[in-house]
Amino acid sequence: MAIEKLVGESIEQKKSCNLCKEASLETGKKTDYGSIIVFRIGTGTEDGWFATLSPKTGGLEKDFSLQLMPFSHLTHFAQLLKYSKLAKNYGIAFAKLNHAMAKVMAEESKKFKLTAKSKYSAISIATYGKCTNWKEKKEHLHIKIFPFSGNIGQPYTVDSSFGKKKEFNDKTGKSFVKMKPVEKIYIPKKRLEILSVRLIKILEDEKTW
Ligand SMILES: [Zn+2]
């Protein structure tokens, strides 16, 4: 698709979009869904992003996930090409959120030791994002960032590690792999609050180069 044909924000979808409503909330505020705004960058629809701490997890100990979204109702990653400041701030926001998540994971678990030699080397973080069909401009663009564990309850993409799983055959001869059932749980209220306060503090302290 040629750049000149890239479409902008879907104004008609804004009214019924919950993420568009959340975009106006200040850092620290809770959304109707129960997530907490932990980060904002930019001032308007052509440069702004916000991130939330999700109230639910894939059911793993000390798990948590972040979600990054533009202020504007964009539905395709390609649309970032239309707004250069938005694209620039996406990179900054993505880097900061990943850094903040790694820092919290290191603080919470000894297995993610920080050493001068290999900072964050033992910390696996994954991301997930998708574009909807170009004609059906519905879903507000969002990117999930989370500690990677390979649990099916996580929003992870099927990658090479999935391909390495042992294969079984059913009665018809079709092959399949075994996975644990999807289980989503709410993060305890107190922990969600502590996590959000810590993340906001780290994200405020982080420098932008
Ligand atoms: Zn929206």
Residues whose N, C-alpha, C, O or C-beta is under 5 A from the ligand:
A	BS01	ZN	C17 L19 C20 H73 H140
